[in-house]
Structure formats: structure tokens, C-alpha cells
Amino acid sequence: MRGAYSAGALAWLIDQGIEFDCCYGISTGAVHMVSFLMKSKEFLYELPVNKITDPRIVGIRPFLRCGRIVDYDYLFDVILAKEENYDISPLKDCKDGQIGLYSLSKGKTFYHSTKDISMKLLEASTSLPILGTIVKEDGEEYLDGGITDMIPIQKAVDDGCKRHLIITTKPGDYERKPAKPFVVWLMKKSYPQCENISEDYKIRHINYKKQINMIKELEEKKEAVYIYPSRHSNVTRLGGSFEELDALYKLGYSDMENRKEEILSLFKKDE
């Protein structure tokens, strides 16, 4: 639910007419990135503010229906595809985007272009371990790429990107704690087909610190602008009222506006 912040920031970019050579999205950020690429301000607001609070998606009802706290199948197959007619076919004609997916067979995160992505792969990019179900596509099993890449900055650098606008949902003073031993054990027991996943989860806080340090280095070199919530919110991963989500969306928009000159200066073409 904290993705409402990113959605508001991306809506600001659409209003400013700003585009990028390539975009990278992880977890809920992947879904909002897709809406951004299609220039759909409607879904950038509707999904994280109105639809995500539907009791059919998160809570006791989905747990009774599918045995998980979050029913991603219902969100993507019913609410988005059928009720909202969410169509991602225009992506093939949009700027390129990359979404992160954790492959259980390969035991690592890899990236897939939005040019030929399916709704199932988009769903997989958001399916949190334990809370959601494994998503199967073409014989492969996938989960949220945030298991290793909470911020996909390394991928952008490896691809040769020289200037970066990074948007995250955690405040600037956030410090990721090591995973509790029980959680690591639960990951190992829940996904016996993947030897790497529990180890990846065990060092998740270390990977996050590396990603933050990389961003700071890029900032020092004037090659990045890092956007994050300017104030704390009561919205949690799985909890938030309409009013709180609406406020978080608007915070993302206003934080971008407040740093407008900094953002525009970063991407100003060399004369």
C-alpha cells in the first residue's frame, strides 16, 4: 500500500511531460511504472488509493479463499482484468521498462522487458513471499524481485544509465533490520524447491544498504536525484485507509513539485 507514494510521484512526471530512456520497477513499483509508461494517470490513482483497499484483496476474505493474506490472482485476474479492463497491450509501443522477478528455479532476480510482458508476469513482480502465492508462467515459478533488489539501481547502472531519478517508499532515515531467524526458516520451508531464497532473505538488509550507498555515491557525483517521503505516514505494507492513501499519493506528488528544479536540472541536455 505504500506504493501510493510512488504513484503520486509518477503522476507528477506525466503532468510535466517527462520521459526516460528506460525505467526499472520492483514490486508494487513495477505495476505503477507500467501505468506511467502508458501515461495512465487514472490507474496511477485508482489502483493504489481506491482498489487496493478492497477487502477481497487483503485480509481474512482472501485468506479463507486462497490461504494467503493477499490474493494477487483476484486483484489481477478479476478486479484489474475484468472489472477495470486494465489493458497492458499498449506497452509494446511505449518506452522500454524493466520489471524485476525472482525466479525460484534459478534462485535469483532477473529483469523482463515491459515490451512483451504478460499480466501474469506483472502479477509475479508484486507477489510477496509468504503473503502471496507463487505465480507460474511458461513452466517457471516467480515471486517479487524485491527479495534481492529492493531498489533496482544496480541493474540501471549495469545497463549503462548515466542519470537516475530514484523513487522509493521508505523515509530517508529508514534502516532495514536483519530478517528474524524464524522468517528465514519459514522461507526455507515454504520454498524447498529454491535453495537460495532463504540465504537471499538472510542478507536482504545488507543488499538494501549496498543499494542505498550506491544511490548516495551517484548523488555526490550529481548523477542522481533520490526521492522519498518527506514525512512519515501511517500507511503500512498491508494497511491504510482511503484518506491515508490519498494523502500519501498527494505527498508523492508534492515532494516531486518541491524538488522540481533539482529534477529538471539533472535531466537538462548538455549544451
C-alpha positions in Angstrom: 0.0 0.0 0.0 3.0 2.3 0.5 3.2 2.3 -3.3 0.6 5.1 -3.3 3.6 7.5 -2.8 5.4 6.3 -5.9 2.2 6.6 -7.9 1.8 10.2 -6.9 5.4 10.9 -7.9 4.9 9.3 -11.3 1.7 11.2 -11.9 3.7 14.4 -11.4 6.2 13.2 -14.1 3.3 12.7 -16.5 2.0 16.2 -15.8 5.5 17.6 -16.5 5.8 15.6 -19.8 9.0 13.9 -18.5 10.0 10.6 -20.1 13.0 8.4 -19.7 15.1 6.2 -21.9 14.4 3.3 -19.6 12.5 2.7 -16.4 13.0 0.0 -13.7 10.4 -1.2 -11.3 10.3 -3.6 -8.4 7.3 -5.0 -6.5 4.4 -2.6 -6.5 6.6 -0.1 -8.2 6.6 -2.3 -11.3 2.8 -2.0 -11.6 2.8 1.8 -11.2 5.7 2.0 -13.6 3.6 0.2 -16.2 0.8 2.8 -15.7 3.4 5.6 -16.0 4.7 4.2 -19.3 1.2 4.1 -20.6 0.6 7.6 -19.3 -2.4 6.4 -17.3 -2.9 8.9 -14.5 -6.3 7.3 -13.9 -4.8 3.9 -12.8 -1.9 5.7 -11.0 -4.6 7.0 -8.7 -7.3 4.3 -8.8 -5.2 1.3 -8.1 -3.1 2.4 -5.1 -5.8 4.6 -3.5 -9.2 3.1 -4.3 -8.7 -0.5 -5.5 -6.0 -1.7 -3.1 -8.2 -1.3 -0.1 -10.8 -3.7 -1.5 -11.5 -6.4 1.3 -11.5 -9.0 -1.5 -7.7 -8.5 -1.9 -6.2 -8.2 1.5 -7.3 -9.7 4.8 -9.5 -12.5 6.1 -11.6 -13.0 2.9 -8.7 -13.8 0.7 -7.1 -16.0 3.4 -10.3 -18.1 3.5 -10.4 -18.2 -0.3 -6.8 -19.0 -1.2 -5.0 -19.5 2.1 -2.9 -16.3 1.8 -3.3 -12.8 3.3 -3.1 -11.2 -0.2 -4.9 -12.7 -3.2 -2.9 -11.4 -6.1 -4.8 -13.6 -8.5 -8.1 -11.9 -7.6 -6.5 -8.5 -7.9 -5.1 -9.1 -11.4 -7.5 -11.6 -12.9 -10.8 -10.2 -11.6 -10.5 -6.6 -10.4 -8.0 -5.3 -12.9 -8.6 -7.5 -16.0 -12.4 -7.9 -15.8 -13.8 -5.2 -13.6 -11.4 -2.4 -14.7 -10.5 -3.6 -18.2 -6.8 -2.9 -17.4 -5.1 -3.4 -20.7 -1.3 -3.5 -21.0 -1.1 -4.2 -24.7 -0.1 -0.5 -25.4 3.2 -1.2 -23.6 4.7 -2.7 -26.8 4.6 0.9 -28.3 5.8 2.7 -25.2 9.3 3.4 -23.9 11.1 0.4 -22.5 10.7 -0.7 -18.9 12.3 -3.5 -16.9 10.4 -5.3 -14.1 12.3 -7.4 -11.5 11.2 -11.0 -11.0 12.6 -13.6 -8.6 12.9 -17.0 -10.3 12.6 -19.9 -7.9 14.2 -22.3 -10.3 17.2 -20.0 -10.9 17.3 -18.7 -7.3 17.9 -15.1 -8.4 16.3 -11.9 -9.6 16.2 -11.1 -13.3 14.5 -8.4 -15.3 11.9 -8.7 -18.1 11.1 -6.0 -20.6 7.7 -4.5 -20.5 7.6 -4.5 -24.3 6.3 -8.1 -24.2 5.2 -8.6 -20.7 2.0 -10.6 -19.7 -0.4 -9.8 -16.9 0.9 -12.9 -15.1 4.5 -11.7 -15.1 3.3 -8.3 -13.9 1.5 -10.1 -11.1 4.6 -12.1 -10.3 6.6 -8.9 -9.9 4.4 -7.9 -6.9 3.7 -11.3 -5.3 5.3 -11.0 -1.9 6.8 -14.2 -0.4 4.7 -16.0 2.3 1.9 -13.3 2.0 1.1 -14.2 -1.6 1.2 -17.2 -3.9 3.8 -18.4 -6.4 3.0 -17.2 -9.9 3.6 -19.7 -12.7 4.2 -18.7 -16.3 5.7 -20.9 -19.1 6.8 -23.6 -16.7 8.6 -21.1 -14.4 7.8 -20.1 -10.8 8.2 -16.5 -9.8 7.9 -14.1 -6.8 8.5 -10.4 -6.1 12.0 -9.3 -7.3 12.3 -7.3 -4.1 13.7 -10.4 -2.4 17.1 -9.3 -3.5 16.7 -5.9 -5.4 14.6 -3.6 -3.2 15.9 -0.7 -5.3 16.9 -1.7 -8.9 19.7 0.8 -9.1 22.5 -1.8 -9.8 20.6 -3.0 -12.9 20.2 0.6 -14.2 23.9 1.2 -13.7 24.9 -2.1 -15.3 22.7 -1.2 -18.3 24.7 2.0 -18.8 22.3 4.6 -17.5 24.1 7.8 -16.6 21.5 9.8 -14.8 19.0 8.4 -12.4 15.7 9.5 -10.7 15.1 7.1 -7.9 11.8 6.9 -6.1 11.3 4.8 -3.0 8.5 4.5 -0.4 10.7 4.4 2.7 11.7 7.7 4.5 15.2 8.9 4.3 16.1 7.7 7.8 14.8 4.2 7.3 17.2 1.4 8.2 16.3 -2.2 7.2 16.8 -4.7 10.0 18.2 -8.2 9.6 15.4 -10.8 8.9 14.4 -12.7 12.0 15.6 -16.3 12.2 12.0 -17.5 12.2 11.3 -15.7 8.9 14.5 -17.1 7.3 13.4 -20.6 8.4 9.9 -20.0 7.1 11.3 -19.0 3.7 13.3 -22.2 3.6 10.4 -24.4 4.5 7.9 -22.6 2.2 10.1 -22.8 -0.9 12.0 -26.1 -0.7 12.5 -26.0 -4.5 14.7 -23.0 -4.2 17.9 -23.3 -2.1 18.9 -19.7 -2.5 15.8 -17.9 -1.3 16.4 -18.2 2.5 20.0 -17.1 2.1 18.9 -14.2 -0.1 16.4 -13.2 2.6 19.0 -13.5 5.3 21.2 -10.9 3.6 18.4 -8.7 2.4 19.3 -5.9 4.8 22.9 -6.0 3.5 21.8 -5.7 -0.1 19.5 -2.8 0.8 22.4 -1.0 2.4 24.5 -1.5 -0.7 21.7 -0.1 -2.9 21.4 3.0 -0.7 25.1 3.5 -0.7 25.2 3.3 -4.5 22.5 5.9 -4.6 24.4 8.2 -2.3 27.5 7.9 -4.4 25.5 8.8 -7.5 24.1 11.8 -5.7 27.5 13.0 -4.8 28.5 12.8 -8.4 25.4 14.8 -9.4 24.2 11.8 -11.4 21.0 11.1 -9.4 18.1 12.6 -7.6 16.7 10.5 -4.8 13.0 11.0 -4.0 11.5 9.5 -0.8 8.7 10.5 1.6 9.4 13.9 3.2 7.3 12.9 6.3 6.2 9.6 7.9 2.9 8.0 7.1 0.6 5.6 9.0 0.3 3.5 5.8 1.9 0.1 6.2 2.6 -2.7 3.7 -0.9 -4.1 4.2 -2.8 -1.3 5.9 -4.1 2.1 5.1 -7.5 3.9 4.9 -8.6 5.7 1.8 -7.8 9.1 3.5 -4.3 7.9 4.4 -3.6 6.5 0.9 -4.9 9.6 -0.7 -2.7 11.8 1.5 0.3 9.6 0.7 -0.4 9.8 -3.1 -0.6 13.6 -2.8 2.7 13.6 -0.7 4.5 11.8 -3.6 3.2 14.5 -6.0 4.1 17.4 -3.8 7.5 16.1 -2.9 8.3 16.0 -6.7 7.0 19.5 -7.1 9.1 20.7 -4.2 12.2 19.3 -5.9 11.2 20.3 -9.4 14.3 22.4 -10.2 16.6 19.7 -9.0 14.9 17.1 -11.1 14.8 19.2 -14.3 18.4 20.2 -13.8 19.5 16.6 -13.6 18.0 15.7 -17.0 18.7 19.0 -18.8 20.5 18.3 -22.0 24.1 19.3 -22.2 24.6 22.4 -24.4 
